[in-house]
Structure formats: C-alpha cells, structure tokens
Amino acid sequence: MTETAEIAGQDIILTPSAAKRVAAIAEKQDKPAILRLSVEGGGCSGFQYRFGLADGIESDDIAVEESGVTLVVDDISLDLVRGSAVDFVESLGGSAFQVTNPNAASGCGCGSSFSV
C-alpha cells in the first residue's frame, strides 16, 4: 500500500493501480478519466462509498491527479474520507476499488461501508 494521504500532504490520494483501472474503464466507455468518490448514508455500517465516472469537475470538488486520471470528491464527502487512499485491488474474491480510510471507526466485511 502507498503512504497515507496525510503523509503525502494531500487530502486524498489515488493509487497508480486505481488510476490504471479508471483509465481502462473510461476508455471503454469513451468518457473522461475522472473518478468520482462520494459518501452516502446507508450500508450496514452507517455510510457507504459510491464510485462512478464523472463528466467533469464541479465547483465544490477537491481534485487530485495520478497518471493522467483525476479523482474528485465533493467537500461534504471529503470531511468523511480526508486522509484516505483510493486503491484498486484484485484478489481471489474479486476485484474492486477500495478506500483505506483513517477516519473509519469500523467497517463491514465487504469494505463498501463504514462508521465514524
């Protein structure tokens, strides 16, 4: 895993592995290589992560770039994921984007929801 975003001096980071996967998906869908991470209420632990390709960067977004790919997070969601790293992991159980969130007090087994 890479260094945490706080150590890197950024609010949030996108790993090279995640950037590579976003670039491949965006190319297949003929969309810009912009990944949006948002946090919504719900899931088994209280909050859940949502990922999707974005058409552009909104005025209230924080944006970070890695290998030509942009990760955007709205300022409200950023309060819950500040200091996190967004990675793409492949394992025997499948492949998925994963958030390593230092603000999460607990999470669920699937890794898609958390509590603070």
Biopython code that builds the backbone (N, CA, C, O; Angstrom):
import numpy as np
from Bio.PDB.StructureBuilder import StructureBuilder

atoms = [
    (1, "MET", "N", (0.843, -1.186, 0.000)),
    (1, "MET", "CA", (0.000, 0.000, 0.000)),
    (1, "MET", "C", (0.881, 1.240, 0.000)),
    (1, "MET", "O", (2.027, 1.200, 0.448)),
    (2, "THR", "N", (0.352, 2.310, -0.492)),
    (2, "THR", "CA", (1.118, 3.546, -0.555)),
    (2, "THR", "C", (1.020, 4.291, 0.760)),
    (2, "THR", "O", (0.253, 3.914, 1.646)),
    (3, "GLU", "N", (1.806, 5.353, 0.880)),
    (3, "GLU", "CA", (1.745, 6.177, 2.075)),
    (3, "GLU", "C", (0.359, 6.806, 2.209)),
    (3, "GLU", "O", (-0.351, 6.967, 1.217)),
    (4, "THR", "N", (-0.018, 7.157, 3.423)),
    (4, "THR", "CA", (-1.323, 7.776, 3.594)),
    (4, "THR", "C", (-1.321, 9.178, 3.014)),
    (4, "THR", "O", (-0.267, 9.793, 2.851)),
    (5, "ALA", "N", (-2.498, 9.675, 2.706)),
    (5, "ALA", "CA", (-2.618, 10.987, 2.084)),
    (5, "ALA", "C", (-2.097, 12.086, 3.004)),
    (5, "ALA", "O", (-1.535, 13.076, 2.535)),
    (6, "GLU", "N", (-2.281, 11.915, 4.303)),
    (6, "GLU", "CA", (-1.801, 12.932, 5.241)),
    (6, "GLU", "C", (-0.285, 13.048, 5.175)),
    (6, "GLU", "O", (0.263, 14.150, 5.207)),
    (7, "ILE", "N", (0.386, 11.916, 5.086)),
    (7, "ILE", "CA", (1.841, 11.924, 4.985)),
    (7, "ILE", "C", (2.255, 12.568, 3.666)),
    (7, "ILE", "O", (3.243, 13.301, 3.614)),
    (8, "ALA", "N", (1.514, 12.299, 2.617)),
    (8, "ALA", "CA", (1.836, 12.854, 1.306)),
    (8, "ALA", "C", (1.468, 14.329, 1.207)),
    (8, "ALA", "O", (1.818, 14.985, 0.226)),
    (9, "GLY", "N", (0.760, 14.867, 2.216)),
    (9, "GLY", "CA", (0.383, 16.268, 2.200)),
    (9, "GLY", "C", (-0.841, 16.563, 1.348)),
    (9, "GLY", "O", (-1.062, 17.711, 0.961)),
    (10, "GLN", "N", (-1.635, 15.549, 1.051)),
    (10, "GLN", "CA", (-2.843, 15.718, 0.245)),
    (10, "GLN", "C", (-4.057, 15.319, 1.072)),
    (10, "GLN", "O", (-3.943, 14.572, 2.045)),
    (11, "ASP", "N", (-5.226, 15.828, 0.671)),
    (11, "ASP", "CA", (-6.463, 15.447, 1.349)),
    (11, "ASP", "C", (-6.833, 14.000, 1.073)),
    (11, "ASP", "O", (-7.378, 13.320, 1.943)),
    (12, "ILE", "N", (-6.543, 13.526, -0.125)),
    (12, "ILE", "CA", (-6.875, 12.159, -0.532)),
    (12, "ILE", "C", (-5.966, 11.798, -1.698)),
    (12, "ILE", "O", (-5.550, 12.673, -2.457)),
    (13, "ILE", "N", (-5.658, 10.521, -1.843)),
    (13, "ILE", "CA", (-4.812, 10.108, -2.963)),
    (13, "ILE", "C", (-5.473, 8.985, -3.750)),
    (13, "ILE", "O", (-6.296, 8.231, -3.232)),
    (14, "LEU", "N", (-5.086, 8.902, -5.009)),
    (14, "LEU", "CA", (-5.483, 7.835, -5.914)),
    (14, "LEU", "C", (-4.212, 7.055, -6.230)),
    (14, "LEU", "O", (-3.227, 7.632, -6.690)),
    (15, "THR", "N", (-4.230, 5.756, -5.987)),
    (15, "THR", "CA", (-3.029, 4.957, -6.233)),
    (15, "THR", "C", (-2.843, 4.729, -7.735)),
    (15, "THR", "O", (-3.803, 4.824, -8.500)),
    (16, "PRO", "N", (-1.619, 4.431, -8.156)),
    (16, "PRO", "CA", (-1.392, 4.119, -9.572)),
    (16, "PRO", "C", (-2.251, 2.951, -10.070)),
    (16, "PRO", "O", (-2.706, 2.969, -11.214)),
    (17, "SER", "N", (-2.477, 1.947, -9.234)),
    (17, "SER", "CA", (-3.308, 0.810, -9.620)),
    (17, "SER", "C", (-4.751, 1.254, -9.908)),
    (17, "SER", "O", (-5.355, 0.823, -10.890)),
    (18, "ALA", "N", (-5.289, 2.111, -9.050)),
    (18, "ALA", "CA", (-6.649, 2.618, -9.256)),
    (18, "ALA", "C", (-6.700, 3.500, -10.495)),
    (18, "ALA", "O", (-7.655, 3.428, -11.267)),
    (19, "ALA", "N", (-5.683, 4.329, -10.691)),
    (19, "ALA", "CA", (-5.647, 5.210, -11.859)),
    (19, "ALA", "C", (-5.637, 4.395, -13.150)),
    (19, "ALA", "O", (-6.323, 4.738, -14.113)),
    (20, "LYS", "N", (-4.866, 3.329, -13.165)),
    (20, "LYS", "CA", (-4.794, 2.466, -14.352)),
    (20, "LYS", "C", (-6.155, 1.855, -14.661)),
    (20, "LYS", "O", (-6.562, 1.793, -15.822)),
    (21, "ARG", "N", (-6.851, 1.407, -13.636)),
    (21, "ARG", "CA", (-8.173, 0.787, -13.839)),
    (21, "ARG", "C", (-9.194, 1.821, -14.311)),
    (21, "ARG", "O", (-9.987, 1.536, -15.209)),
    (22, "VAL", "N", (-9.186, 3.012, -13.723)),
    (22, "VAL", "CA", (-10.110, 4.078, -14.139)),
    (22, "VAL", "C", (-9.864, 4.433, -15.603)),
    (22, "VAL", "O", (-10.810, 4.599, -16.373)),
    (23, "ALA", "N", (-8.594, 4.550, -15.984)),
    (23, "ALA", "CA", (-8.254, 4.887, -17.365)),
    (23, "ALA", "C", (-8.804, 3.838, -18.332)),
    (23, "ALA", "O", (-9.328, 4.181, -19.392)),
    (24, "ALA", "N", (-8.685, 2.569, -17.970)),
    (24, "ALA", "CA", (-9.184, 1.491, -18.836)),
    (24, "ALA", "C", (-10.710, 1.536, -18.957)),
    (24, "ALA", "O", (-11.251, 1.378, -20.052)),
    (25, "ILE", "N", (-11.396, 1.749, -17.847)),
    (25, "ILE", "CA", (-12.865, 1.824, -17.870)),
    (25, "ILE", "C", (-13.324, 3.036, -18.670)),
    (25, "ILE", "O", (-14.238, 2.933, -19.488)),
    (26, "ALA", "N", (-12.694, 4.179, -18.437)),
    (26, "ALA", "CA", (-13.073, 5.412, -19.132)),
    (26, "ALA", "C", (-12.873, 5.270, -20.642)),
    (26, "ALA", "O", (-13.694, 5.734, -21.434)),
    (27, "GLU", "N", (-11.776, 4.626, -21.024)),
    (27, "GLU", "CA", (-11.514, 4.440, -22.450)),
    (27, "GLU", "C", (-12.585, 3.566, -23.091)),
    (27, "GLU", "O", (-13.064, 3.876, -24.181)),
    (28, "LYS", "N", (-12.968, 2.469, -22.423)),
    (28, "LYS", "CA", (-14.002, 1.570, -22.946)),
    (28, "LYS", "C", (-15.347, 2.276, -23.083)),
    (28, "LYS", "O", (-16.105, 2.002, -24.014)),
    (29, "GLN", "N", (-15.645, 3.189, -22.148)),
    (29, "GLN", "CA", (-16.930, 3.879, -22.151)),
    (29, "GLN", "C", (-16.866, 5.219, -22.886)),
    (29, "GLN", "O", (-17.858, 5.945, -22.947)),
    (30, "ASP", "N", (-15.702, 5.542, -23.442)),
    (30, "ASP", "CA", (-15.490, 6.802, -24.166)),
    (30, "ASP", "C", (-15.893, 8.006, -23.315)),
    (30, "ASP", "O", (-16.630, 8.887, -23.756)),
    (31, "LYS", "N", (-15.384, 8.013, -22.076)),
    (31, "LYS", "CA", (-15.649, 9.098, -21.127)),
    (31, "LYS", "C", (-14.331, 9.669, -20.632)),
    (31, "LYS", "O", (-13.283, 9.044, -20.798)),
    (32, "PRO", "N", (-14.372, 10.863, -20.020)),
    (32, "PRO", "CA", (-13.146, 11.400, -19.425)),
    (32, "PRO", "C", (-12.685, 10.508, -18.267)),
    (32, "PRO", "O", (-13.506, 9.877, -17.601)),
    (33, "ALA", "N", (-11.390, 10.462, -18.035)),
    (33, "ALA", "CA", (-10.821, 9.643, -16.955)),
    (33, "ALA", "C", (-10.931, 10.407, -15.640)),
    (33, "ALA", "O", (-9.930, 10.840, -15.070)),
    (34, "ILE", "N", (-12.180, 10.565, -15.165)),
    (34, "ILE", "CA", (-12.457, 11.257, -13.907)),
    (34, "ILE", "C", (-13.286, 10.320, -13.039)),
    (34, "ILE", "O", (-14.408, 9.968, -13.400)),
    (35, "LEU", "N", (-12.744, 9.919, -11.908)),
    (35, "LEU", "CA", (-13.451, 9.056, -10.968)),
    (35, "LEU", "C", (-14.024, 9.906, -9.844)),
    (35, "LEU", "O", (-13.297, 10.663, -9.200)),
    (36, "ARG", "N", (-15.321, 9.783, -9.608)),
    (36, "ARG", "CA", (-15.968, 10.494, -8.504)),
    (36, "ARG", "C", (-16.170, 9.528, -7.347)),
    (36, "ARG", "O", (-16.742, 8.450, -7.508)),
    (37, "LEU", "N", (-15.688, 9.937, -6.175)),
    (37, "LEU", "CA", (-15.937, 9.220, -4.927)),
    (37, "LEU", "C", (-16.871, 10.081, -4.101)),
    (37, "LEU", "O", (-16.595, 11.257, -3.862)),
    (38, "SER", "N", (-17.974, 9.496, -3.665)),
    (38, "SER", "CA", (-18.876, 10.210, -2.767)),
    (38, "SER", "C", (-19.239, 9.289, -1.616)),
    (38, "SER", "O", (-19.107, 8.069, -1.709)),
    (39, "VAL", "N", (-19.697, 9.893, -0.533)),
    (39, "VAL", "CA", (-20.119, 9.144, 0.641)),
    (39, "VAL", "C", (-21.591, 9.430, 0.853)),
    (39, "VAL", "O", (-22.019, 10.585, 0.855)),
    (40, "GLU", "N", (-22.366, 8.363, 1.032)),
    (40, "GLU", "CA", (-23.804, 8.489, 1.257)),
    (40, "GLU", "C", (-24.179, 7.759, 2.534)),
    (40, "GLU", "O", (-23.481, 6.839, 2.961)),
    (41, "GLY", "N", (-25.273, 8.169, 3.136)),
    (41, "GLY", "CA", (-25.796, 7.446, 4.287)),
    (41, "GLY", "C", (-26.324, 6.104, 3.835)),
    (41, "GLY", "O", (-26.877, 5.981, 2.742)),
    (42, "GLY", "N", (-26.154, 5.094, 4.677)),
    (42, "GLY", "CA", (-26.661, 3.767, 4.337)),
    (42, "GLY", "C", (-25.595, 2.718, 4.526)),
    (42, "GLY", "O", (-24.572, 2.955, 5.168)),
    (43, "GLY", "N", (-25.843, 1.565, 3.963)),
    (43, "GLY", "CA", (-24.919, 0.452, 4.124)),
    (43, "GLY", "C", (-25.069, -0.158, 5.504)),
    (43, "GLY", "O", (-25.810, 0.357, 6.341)),
    (44, "CYS", "N", (-24.375, -1.242, 5.738)),
    (44, "CYS", "CA", (-24.525, -1.937, 7.010)),
    (44, "CYS", "C", (-23.793, -1.249, 8.155)),
    (44, "CYS", "O", (-23.992, -1.622, 9.312)),
    (45, "SER", "N", (-22.949, -0.252, 7.868)),
    (45, "SER", "CA", (-22.201, 0.409, 8.936)),
    (45, "SER", "C", (-22.520, 1.891, 9.098)),
    (45, "SER", "O", (-21.896, 2.557, 9.924)),
    (46, "GLY", "N", (-23.464, 2.424, 8.342)),
    (46, "GLY", "CA", (-23.852, 3.825, 8.514)),
    (46, "GLY", "C", (-23.574, 4.714, 7.324)),
    (46, "GLY", "O", (-24.417, 5.535, 6.962)),
    (47, "PHE", "N", (-22.410, 4.574, 6.703)),
    (47, "PHE", "CA", (-22.056, 5.324, 5.497)),
    (47, "PHE", "C", (-21.571, 4.336, 4.455)),
    (47, "PHE", "O", (-21.054, 3.271, 4.794)),
    (48, "GLN", "N", (-21.737, 4.688, 3.179)),
    (48, "GLN", "CA", (-21.211, 3.824, 2.131)),
    (48, "GLN", "C", (-20.525, 4.649, 1.051)),
    (48, "GLN", "O", (-20.905, 5.785, 0.769)),
    (49, "TYR", "N", (-19.508, 4.046, 0.458)),
    (49, "TYR", "CA", (-18.761, 4.693, -0.615)),
    (49, "TYR", "C", (-19.504, 4.468, -1.923)),
    (49, "TYR", "O", (-20.072, 3.399, -2.146)),
    (50, "ARG", "N", (-19.498, 5.485, -2.793)),
    (50, "ARG", "CA", (-20.061, 5.378, -4.134)),
    (50, "ARG", "C", (-18.993, 5.831, -5.123)),
    (50, "ARG", "O", (-18.380, 6.885, -4.953)),
    (51, "PHE", "N", (-18.781, 5.025, -6.151)),
    (51, "PHE", "CA", (-17.827, 5.343, -7.206)),
    (51, "PHE", "C", (-18.561, 5.446, -8.525)),
    (51, "PHE", "O", (-19.525, 4.720, -8.768)),
    (52, "GLY", "N", (-18.106, 6.347, -9.372)),
    (52, "GLY", "CA", (-18.655, 6.445, -10.712)),
    (52, "GLY", "C", (-17.797, 7.369, -11.553)),
    (52, "GLY", "O", (-17.073, 8.211, -11.021)),
    (53, "LEU", "N", (-17.877, 7.212, -12.869)),
    (53, "LEU", "CA", (-17.166, 8.126, -13.750)),
    (53, "LEU", "C", (-17.926, 9.439, -13.797)),
    (53, "LEU", "O", (-19.157, 9.447, -13.827)),
    (54, "ALA", "N", (-17.208, 10.534, -13.803)),
    (54, "ALA", "CA", (-17.811, 11.871, -13.858)),
    (54, "ALA", "C", (-17.523, 12.486, -15.221)),
    (54, "ALA", "O", (-16.507, 12.190, -15.850)),
    (55, "ASP", "N", (-18.433, 13.346, -15.663)),
    (55, "ASP", "CA", (-18.229, 14.045, -16.937)),
    (55, "ASP", "C", (-17.332, 15.260, -16.778)),
    (55, "ASP", "O", (-16.739, 15.732, -17.749)),
    (56, "GLY", "N", (-17.231, 15.772, -15.543)),
    (56, "GLY", "CA", (-16.410, 16.944, -15.305)),
    (56, "GLY", "C", (-16.208, 17.173, -13.831)),
    (56, "GLY", "O", (-16.666, 16.394, -12.995)),
    (57, "ILE", "N", (-15.515, 18.251, -13.519)),
    (57, "ILE", "CA", (-15.219, 18.613, -12.139)),
    (57, "ILE", "C", (-16.160, 19.737, -11.735)),
    (57, "ILE", "O", (-16.253, 20.752, -12.425)),
    (58, "GLU", "N", (-16.864, 19.557, -10.612)),
    (58, "GLU", "CA", (-17.797, 20.565, -10.110)),
    (58, "GLU", "C", (-17.041, 21.617, -9.302)),
    (58, "GLU", "O", (-15.908, 21.390, -8.879)),
    (59, "SER", "N", (-17.673, 22.764, -9.092)),
    (59, "SER", "CA", (-17.006, 23.883, -8.413)),
    (59, "SER", "C", (-16.650, 23.574, -6.952)),
    (59, "SER", "O", (-15.699, 24.150, -6.425)),
    (60, "ASP", "N", (-17.394, 22.674, -6.288)),
    (60, "ASP", "CA", (-17.094, 22.355, -4.886)),
    (60, "ASP", "C", (-16.268, 21.080, -4.727)),
    (60, "ASP", "O", (-16.138, 20.567, -3.615)),
    (61, "ASP", "N", (-15.711, 20.564, -5.814)),
    (61, "ASP", "CA", (-14.922, 19.338, -5.760)),
    (61, "ASP", "C", (-13.472, 19.612, -5.381)),
    (61, "ASP", "O", (-12.902, 20.647, -5.724)),
    (62, "ILE", "N", (-12.899, 18.660, -4.669)),
    (62, "ILE", "CA", (-11.457, 18.584, -4.482)),
    (62, "ILE", "C", (-10.994, 17.579, -5.536)),
    (62, "ILE", "O", (-11.581, 16.504, -5.660)),
    (63, "ALA", "N", (-9.975, 17.907, -6.276)),
    (63, "ALA", "CA", (-9.495, 17.033, -7.343)),
    (63, "ALA", "C", (-8.012, 16.737, -7.141)),
    (63, "ALA", "O", (-7.222, 17.632, -6.840)),
    (64, "VAL", "N", (-7.647, 15.463, -7.311)),
    (64, "VAL", "CA", (-6.243, 15.049, -7.294)),
    (64, "VAL", "C", (-5.997, 14.228, -8.554)),
    (64, "VAL", "O", (-6.900, 13.573, -9.075)),
    (65, "GLU", "N", (-4.771, 14.276, -9.025)),
    (65, "GLU", "CA", (-4.453, 13.584, -10.265)),
    (65, "GLU", "C", (-3.352, 12.565, -10.045)),
    (65, "GLU", "O", (-2.426, 12.775, -9.262)),
    (66, "GLU", "N", (-3.480, 11.453, -10.760)),
    (66, "GLU", "CA", (-2.466, 10.394, -10.747)),
    (66, "GLU", "C", (-2.429, 9.790, -12.141)),
    (66, "GLU", "O", (-3.438, 9.286, -12.635)),
    (67, "SER", "N", (-1.271, 9.841, -12.769)),
    (67, "SER", "CA", (-1.063, 9.206, -14.078)),
    (67, "SER", "C", (-2.112, 9.623, -15.113)),
    (67, "SER", "O", (-2.569, 8.792, -15.898)),
    (68, "GLY", "N", (-2.494, 10.894, -15.120)),
    (68, "GLY", "CA", (-3.454, 11.390, -16.094)),
    (68, "GLY", "C", (-4.906, 11.142, -15.752)),
    (68, "GLY", "O", (-5.791, 11.488, -16.534)),
    (69, "VAL", "N", (-5.171, 10.547, -14.595)),
    (69, "VAL", "CA", (-6.534, 10.275, -14.137)),
    (69, "VAL", "C", (-6.834, 11.197, -12.956)),
    (69, "VAL", "O", (-5.974, 11.427, -12.106)),
    (70, "THR", "N", (-8.058, 11.722, -12.908)),
    (70, "THR", "CA", (-8.445, 12.634, -11.839)),
    (70, "THR", "C", (-9.440, 11.958, -10.907)),
    (70, "THR", "O", (-10.395, 11.325, -11.358)),
    (71, "LEU", "N", (-9.214, 12.094, -9.616)),
    (71, "LEU", "CA", (-10.165, 11.664, -8.581)),
    (71, "LEU", "C", (-10.809, 12.922, -8.037)),
    (71, "LEU", "O", (-10.113, 13.850, -7.625)),
    (72, "VAL", "N", (-12.147, 12.961, -8.031)),
    (72, "VAL", "CA", (-12.858, 14.113, -7.485)),
    (72, "VAL", "C", (-13.734, 13.675, -6.319)),
    (72, "VAL", "O", (-14.334, 12.601, -6.335)),
    (73, "VAL", "N", (-13.791, 14.543, -5.302)),
    (73, "VAL", "CA", (-14.593, 14.306, -4.104)),
    (73, "VAL", "C", (-15.239, 15.630, -3.740)),
    (73, "VAL", "O", (-14.554, 16.650, -3.668)),
    (74, "ASP", "N", (-16.564, 15.633, -3.506)),
    (74, "ASP", "CA", (-17.222, 16.868, -3.089)),
    (74, "ASP", "C", (-16.795, 17.207, -1.664)),
    (74, "ASP", "O", (-16.373, 16.327, -0.914)),
    (75, "ASP", "N", (-16.905, 18.482, -1.293)),
    (75, "ASP", "CA", (-16.367, 18.917, 0.000)),
    (75, "ASP", "C", (-17.079, 18.292, 1.196)),
    (75, "ASP", "O", (-16.463, 18.138, 2.251)),
    (76, "ILE", "N", (-18.346, 17.928, 1.070)),
    (76, "ILE", "CA", (-19.053, 17.282, 2.185)),
    (76, "ILE", "C", (-18.531, 15.856, 2.385)),
    (76, "ILE", "O", (-18.262, 15.445, 3.514)),
    (77, "SER", "N", (-18.388, 15.103, 1.292)),
    (77, "SER", "CA", (-17.846, 13.746, 1.392)),
    (77, "SER", "C", (-16.401, 13.760, 1.864)),
    (77, "SER", "O", (-15.970, 12.858, 2.582)),
    (78, "LEU", "N", (-15.646, 14.791, 1.459)),
    (78, "LEU", "CA", (-14.238, 14.861, 1.829)),
    (78, "LEU", "C", (-14.045, 14.875, 3.340)),
    (78, "LEU", "O", (-13.062, 14.329, 3.841)),
    (79, "ASP", "N", (-14.977, 15.496, 4.078)),
    (79, "ASP", "CA", (-14.862, 15.503, 5.544)),
    (79, "ASP", "C", (-14.818, 14.084, 6.107)),
    (79, "ASP", "O", (-14.203, 13.856, 7.149)),
    (80, "LEU", "N", (-15.458, 13.129, 5.437)),
    (80, "LEU", "CA", (-15.514, 11.747, 5.921)),
    (80, "LEU", "C", (-14.386, 10.866, 5.387)),
    (80, "LEU", "O", (-14.135, 9.787, 5.924)),
    (81, "VAL", "N", (-13.706, 11.319, 4.334)),
    (81, "VAL", "CA", (-12.647, 10.490, 3.745)),
    (81, "VAL", "C", (-11.286, 11.179, 3.716)),
    (81, "VAL", "O", (-10.350, 10.670, 3.099)),
    (82, "ARG", "N", (-11.166, 12.324, 4.370)),
    (82, "ARG", "CA", (-9.885, 13.056, 4.362)),
    (82, "ARG", "C", (-8.769, 12.162, 4.897)),
    (82, "ARG", "O", (-8.919, 11.510, 5.931)),
    (83, "GLY", "N", (-7.663, 12.144, 4.185)),
    (83, "GLY", "CA", (-6.525, 11.316, 4.578)),
    (83, "GLY", "C", (-6.570, 9.918, 3.999)),
    (83, "GLY", "O", (-5.691, 9.105, 4.286)),
    (84, "SER", "N", (-7.575, 9.619, 3.188)),
    (84, "SER", "CA", (-7.752, 8.272, 2.633)),
    (84, "SER", "C", (-6.948, 8.051, 1.359)),
    (84, "SER", "O", (-6.482, 8.991, 0.714)),
    (85, "ALA", "N", (-6.805, 6.780, 1.023)),
    (85, "ALA", "CA", (-6.217, 6.370, -0.251)),
    (85, "ALA", "C", (-7.244, 5.515, -0.980)),
    (85, "ALA", "O", (-7.849, 4.619, -0.391)),
    (86, "VAL", "N", (-7.437, 5.794, -2.261)),
    (86, "VAL", "CA", (-8.337, 5.001, -3.099)),
    (86, "VAL", "C", (-7.456, 4.093, -3.946)),
    (86, "VAL", "O", (-6.595, 4.560, -4.692)),
    (87, "ASP", "N", (-7.685, 2.791, -3.821)),
    (87, "ASP", "CA", (-6.872, 1.787, -4.499)),
    (87, "ASP", "C", (-7.787, 0.865, -5.303)),
    (87, "ASP", "O", (-9.001, 0.848, -5.096)),
    (88, "PHE", "N", (-7.200, 0.106, -6.214)),
    (88, "PHE", "CA", (-7.931, -0.951, -6.923)),
    (88, "PHE", "C", (-7.230, -2.245, -6.607)),
    (88, "PHE", "O", (-6.037, -2.390, -6.874)),
    (89, "VAL", "N", (-7.961, -3.196, -6.038)),
    (89, "VAL", "CA", (-7.369, -4.457, -5.605)),
    (89, "VAL", "C", (-8.013, -5.624, -6.331)),
    (89, "VAL", "O", (-9.222, -5.653, -6.558)),
    (90, "GLU", "N", (-7.174, -6.582, -6.687)),
    (90, "GLU", "CA", (-7.648, -7.810, -7.306)),
    (90, "GLU", "C", (-7.241, -8.969, -6.410)),
    (90, "GLU", "O", (-6.087, -9.076, -5.997)),
    (91, "SER", "N", (-8.214, -9.845, -6.111)),
    (91, "SER", "CA", (-7.937, -10.999, -5.258)),
    (91, "SER", "C", (-8.777, -12.175, -5.745)),
    (91, "SER", "O", (-9.522, -12.060, -6.718)),
    (92, "LEU", "N", (-8.649, -13.298, -5.061)),
    (92, "LEU", "CA", (-9.452, -14.467, -5.424)),
    (92, "LEU", "C", (-10.940, -14.200, -5.265)),
    (92, "LEU", "O", (-11.760, -14.793, -5.967)),
    (93, "GLY", "N", (-11.292, -13.308, -4.342)),
    (93, "GLY", "CA", (-12.692, -12.967, -4.101)),
    (93, "GLY", "C", (-13.270, -11.993, -5.111)),
    (93, "GLY", "O", (-14.474, -11.737, -5.101)),
    (94, "GLY", "N", (-12.432, -11.445, -5.984)),
    (94, "GLY", "CA", (-12.894, -10.495, -6.985)),
    (94, "GLY", "C", (-12.010, -9.269, -7.020)),
    (94, "GLY", "O", (-10.957, -9.221, -6.384)),
    (95, "SER", "N", (-12.452, -8.287, -7.767)),
    (95, "SER", "CA", (-11.687, -7.051, -7.865)),
    (95, "SER", "C", (-12.613, -5.881, -7.579)),
    (95, "SER", "O", (-13.797, -5.913, -7.914)),
    (96, "ALA", "N", (-12.051, -4.834, -6.947)),
    (96, "ALA", "CA", (-12.887, -3.691, -6.569)),
    (96, "ALA", "C", (-12.019, -2.507, -6.192)),
    (96, "ALA", "O", (-10.849, -2.654, -5.838)),
    (97, "PHE", "N", (-12.625, -1.320, -6.275)),
    (97, "PHE", "CA", (-11.988, -0.138, -5.713)),
    (97, "PHE", "C", (-12.133, -0.232, -4.208)),
    (97, "PHE", "O", (-13.168, -0.667, -3.704)),
    (98, "GLN", "N", (-11.096, 0.175, -3.490)),
    (98, "GLN", "CA", (-11.073, 0.067, -2.041)),
    (98, "GLN", "C", (-10.571, 1.378, -1.450)),
    (98, "GLN", "O", (-9.611, 1.966, -1.949)),
    (99, "VAL", "N", (-11.227, 1.832, -0.380)),
    (99, "VAL", "CA", (-10.825, 3.054, 0.296)),
    (99, "VAL", "C", (-10.185, 2.674, 1.630)),
    (99, "VAL", "O", (-10.811, 2.013, 2.459)),
    (100, "THR", "N", (-8.940, 3.094, 1.832)),
    (100, "THR", "CA", (-8.285, 2.938, 3.122)),
    (100, "THR", "C", (-8.514, 4.254, 3.848)),
    (100, "THR", "O", (-7.867, 5.260, 3.558)),
    (101, "ASN", "N", (-9.448, 4.231, 4.799)),
    (101, "ASN", "CA", (-9.938, 5.451, 5.429)),
    (101, "ASN", "C", (-9.521, 5.506, 6.898)),
    (101, "ASN", "O", (-10.026, 4.726, 7.706)),
    (102, "PRO", "N", (-8.606, 6.414, 7.260)),
    (102, "PRO", "CA", (-8.174, 6.513, 8.654)),
    (102, "PRO", "C", (-9.266, 7.075, 9.575)),
    (102, "PRO", "O", (-9.131, 7.004, 10.797)),
    (103, "ASN", "N", (-10.334, 7.628, 9.014)),
    (103, "ASN", "CA", (-11.421, 8.188, 9.821)),
    (103, "ASN", "C", (-12.468, 7.144, 10.206)),
    (103, "ASN", "O", (-13.306, 7.401, 11.070)),
    (104, "ALA", "N", (-12.429, 5.982, 9.579)),
    (104, "ALA", "CA", (-13.433, 4.954, 9.828)),
    (104, "ALA", "C", (-13.161, 4.245, 11.152)),
    (104, "ALA", "O", (-12.089, 3.675, 11.354)),
    (105, "ALA", "N", (-14.141, 4.288, 12.048)),
    (105, "ALA", "CA", (-14.015, 3.597, 13.332)),
    (105, "ALA", "C", (-14.246, 2.101, 13.148)),
    (105, "ALA", "O", (-13.645, 1.282, 13.844)),
    (106, "SER", "N", (-15.118, 1.749, 12.208)),
    (106, "SER", "CA", (-15.378, 0.342, 11.903)),
    (106, "SER", "C", (-15.904, 0.261, 10.486)),
    (106, "SER", "O", (-16.294, 1.269, 9.897)),
    (107, "GLY", "N", (-15.911, -0.949, 9.941)),
    (107, "GLY", "CA", (-16.400, -1.161, 8.585)),
    (107, "GLY", "C", (-17.075, -2.499, 8.481)),
    (107, "GLY", "O", (-17.101, -3.275, 9.436)),
    (108, "CYS", "N", (-17.616, -2.763, 7.329)),
    (108, "CYS", "CA", (-18.286, -4.054, 7.108)),
    (108, "CYS", "C", (-17.320, -5.017, 6.426)),
    (108, "CYS", "O", (-16.233, -4.629, 5.998)),
    (109, "GLY", "N", (-17.721, -6.239, 6.337)),
    (109, "GLY", "CA", (-16.863, -7.265, 5.739)),
    (109, "GLY", "C", (-16.563, -7.033, 4.275)),
    (109, "GLY", "O", (-15.492, -7.407, 3.796)),
    (110, "CYS", "N", (-17.500, -6.417, 3.546)),
    (110, "CYS", "CA", (-17.273, -6.206, 2.116)),
    (110, "CYS", "C", (-16.436, -4.969, 1.837)),
    (110, "CYS", "O", (-15.961, -4.799, 0.715)),
    (111, "GLY", "N", (-16.241, -4.098, 2.823)),
    (111, "GLY", "CA", (-15.402, -2.919, 2.655)),
    (111, "GLY", "C", (-16.079, -1.758, 1.959)),
    (111, "GLY", "O", (-15.419, -0.769, 1.643)),
    (112, "SER", "N", (-17.389, -1.849, 1.708)),
    (112, "SER", "CA", (-18.046, -0.748, 0.991)),
    (112, "SER", "C", (-18.783, 0.203, 1.922)),
    (112, "SER", "O", (-19.300, 1.226, 1.475)),
    (113, "SER", "N", (-18.839, -0.120, 3.213)),
    (113, "SER", "CA", (-19.477, 0.813, 4.145)),
    (113, "SER", "C", (-18.635, 0.928, 5.415)),
    (113, "SER", "O", (-17.801, 0.071, 5.707)),
    (114, "PHE", "N", (-18.876, 2.015, 6.167)),
    (114, "PHE", "CA", (-18.068, 2.296, 7.349)),
    (114, "PHE", "C", (-18.845, 3.178, 8.313)),
    (114, "PHE", "O", (-19.884, 3.740, 7.968)),
    (115, "SER", "N", (-18.324, 3.286, 9.518)),
    (115, "SER", "CA", (-18.880, 4.225, 10.500)),
    (115, "SER", "C", (-17.738, 5.077, 11.023)),
    (115, "SER", "O", (-16.569, 4.699, 10.941)),
    (116, "VAL", "N", (-18.103, 6.248, 11.568)),
    (116, "VAL", "CA", (-17.086, 7.145, 12.143)),
    (116, "VAL", "C", (-17.336, 7.350, 13.612)),
    (116, "VAL", "O", (-16.587, 8.073, 14.270)),
]
sb = StructureBuilder()
sb.init_structure("model")
sb.init_model(0)
sb.init_chain("A")
sb.init_seg("    ")
for serial, (resi, resn, name, xyz) in enumerate(atoms, 1):
    if name == "N":
        sb.init_residue(resn, " ", resi, " ")
    sb.init_atom(name, np.array(xyz, "f"), 0.0, 1.0, " ", f" {name:<3s}", serial, name[0])
structure = sb.get_structure()
